[in-house]
Amino acid sequence: MLVLDTSNSLWGKIDNKETIVIAQGAVGNILENWDEATDRGLRIVGQLCRIQWFIP
């Protein structure tokens, strides 16, 4: 189970890169490398009104 906190802290920047973009890349890497035989779950908590930023 992967839990993603989309609270206000995710809408900042690190080294001039938006943290949501960093999170998108990290979650993408995790899901791509997750063993297909293993069940997956994603729980997003925080400001769900901005969830469209996370879904490609």
C-alpha positions as CSV (number, residue, x, y, z in Angstrom):
1,M,0.0,0.0,0.0
2,L,1.3,3.4,-1.0
3,V,0.0,6.4,0.9
4,L,0.5,9.8,-0.8
5,D,0.0,13.0,1.3
6,T,-1.3,15.7,-1.0
7,S,-1.4,18.4,1.7
8,N,-0.2,21.9,1.1
9,S,3.5,20.9,1.5
10,L,3.3,19.0,-1.8
11,W,2.6,22.2,-3.6
12,G,5.9,23.8,-2.8
13,K,9.2,23.6,-4.7
14,I,12.6,21.9,-4.1
15,D,15.5,23.2,-6.1
16,N,13.1,25.1,-8.3
17,K,11.1,21.9,-9.1
18,E,7.5,21.5,-8.0
19,T,7.2,18.8,-5.3
20,I,4.1,17.4,-7.0
21,V,6.3,16.7,-10.1
22,I,8.9,15.0,-7.9
23,A,6.1,12.9,-6.3
24,Q,4.6,11.9,-9.6
25,G,8.0,10.6,-10.8
26,A,8.6,8.8,-7.6
27,V,5.2,7.0,-7.5
28,G,5.6,6.2,-11.2
29,N,8.9,4.5,-10.5
30,I,7.5,2.6,-7.6
31,L,4.6,1.3,-9.6
32,E,6.7,0.4,-12.6
33,N,9.0,-1.7,-10.5
34,W,6.4,-3.2,-8.3
35,D,6.2,-7.0,-8.8
36,E,3.1,-7.8,-10.7
37,A,2.3,-10.7,-8.5
38,T,2.0,-8.4,-5.5
39,D,-1.3,-6.6,-4.8
40,R,-1.1,-2.8,-5.0
41,G,-3.0,-0.1,-3.4
42,L,-2.9,3.7,-3.5
43,R,-4.4,5.9,-0.9
44,I,-4.3,9.7,-1.4
45,V,-4.9,11.9,1.5
46,G,-5.0,15.7,1.8
47,Q,-6.4,18.2,-0.6
48,L,-8.3,15.9,-3.0
49,C,-9.5,18.9,-5.0
50,R,-6.1,19.0,-6.6
51,I,-5.9,15.2,-7.4
52,Q,-6.2,15.9,-11.1
53,W,-2.6,17.1,-11.0
54,F,-1.5,13.6,-10.0
55,I,-3.4,11.5,-12.5
56,P,-1.8,11.5,-15.9
